[in-house]
Amino acid sequence: MQETNHNKSAKQDLVLAPGPVNLHPSVQTALALPMIHHRTPEFDLILREALAKLKKVFQTDQPVFISTSTGSGGMECLLVNTLSKGDLVLCIESGKFGERWKEMAQTYGAEVHTLKVNWGEAVNPNDVHEFLKKNPRTSLVLCQACETSTGTSHPIEALGKIIQQFKDTLFLVDGITALGAEPLPMKDWFIDGLVGGSQKAFMLPTGMSLLSFSEKAWKKVLVADTPRYYFDVRRELKANQKGETFFSSNVTLIRALNVVLDLILKPDLSGHFAEIKQRGDFARDIAQLMGFTLFSKAPARALTALTVPDGFDSQKIRLQLEKNHHITIMGGQDQAQGKILRIGHMGYIQWPQMIDLMEKIYLTMTEINPSWKAPITLTELQKKMREYKTHG
Ligand SMILES: *Cc1c(COP(=O)(O)O)cnc(C)c1O
């Protein structure tokens, strides 16, 4: 076979999107290792290690599963293992990902009631409480911990406290941009099903989701009548107990996961969470000096959604930033299209890159609109950013 250099086209981009994210060098090294077979003692050990470390991130004593599917597959896995035909499901919908979970539940024949929340706002836990009091037969409540399309955090701890009082109701949480980026202790917060995603807070390439069920949820997992095969966690649990996965293991990603979990857990989770929070605080403070406003009333930790100043199209800023400065951030979708920029704080990010990002956004805005009356000069902004670091 002829050798080709596929890397030729890969310029060194700085990926500051809310997933996928910049990879840590030690993760890249792990990804480049030669293949080993998954039915070997060598791989069994890696899998056992990764599964044990995952429990610490989920903060649960229940088994955690690794699924070779993107985050959406993990959401579907939580659903098909707990849902039965005709179940009443309450879906909190505050953006694109809430909408997706609603559609999945409808696809599987659930009777879905949608609790609509304005984009950029967090759900009011009292609204969920009222619904459950009127509809105690509700089987599942679905919610994003962080709604990535709007950069908004939902009050998961408060929701968990309410939902656990209802014996027939499970609380399923999409933590794809929260789990691994901020505190989300599954057991203490009464979360019954939790999913994380590889290319988001787990700082890996796309293609893997991580999930777990509470003890309360397992009672439903054993009897739920939704047809399931690939996503049947009962089968996977038996295989994991023997140190294997039921289907072929995603050796490459699981090896990299085992490396990334050490980065997340050392010295401890709180240090990792603090770094992410600091990047978010910085982005929000500096962006506001530049004339942006915060799109979300309850800003998330894993990403920041910024409303662009009047007269700017966010999509234009984003595309030009990528073309001229090789920095990738995201715009908005649907009703937020052209109005917001979304900056990810997950992944391998060094402090100078945060400063570079904000500078390059500033420059891009002056390139797009030379008559822009910026509320701060670039020199002043640079000074603020240098000072910010010393305070951080
Ligand atoms: C990215 C994301 C998803 C979807 O994950 P995929 O890996 O694209 O399937 C679901 N929920 C949230 C909150 C996300 O950020």
The ligand as a Gaussian input file, in Angstrom:
#p B3LYP/6-31G(d) Opt

LIG

0 1
 C      -23.106000      17.694000      22.075000
 C      -24.282000      17.425000      22.911000
 C      -25.136000      16.351000      22.641000
 C      -24.973000      15.471000      21.443000
 O      -23.799000      14.777000      21.446000
 P      -23.281000      14.066000      20.108000
 O      -21.973000      13.532000      20.553000
 O      -23.182000      15.111000      19.055000
 O      -24.262000      13.006000      19.773000
 C      -26.195000      16.150000      23.487000
 N      -26.426000      16.941000      24.539000
 C      -25.629000      17.979000      24.823000
 C      -25.955000      18.820000      26.015000
 C      -24.537000      18.262000      24.028000
 O      -23.743000      19.295000      24.303000

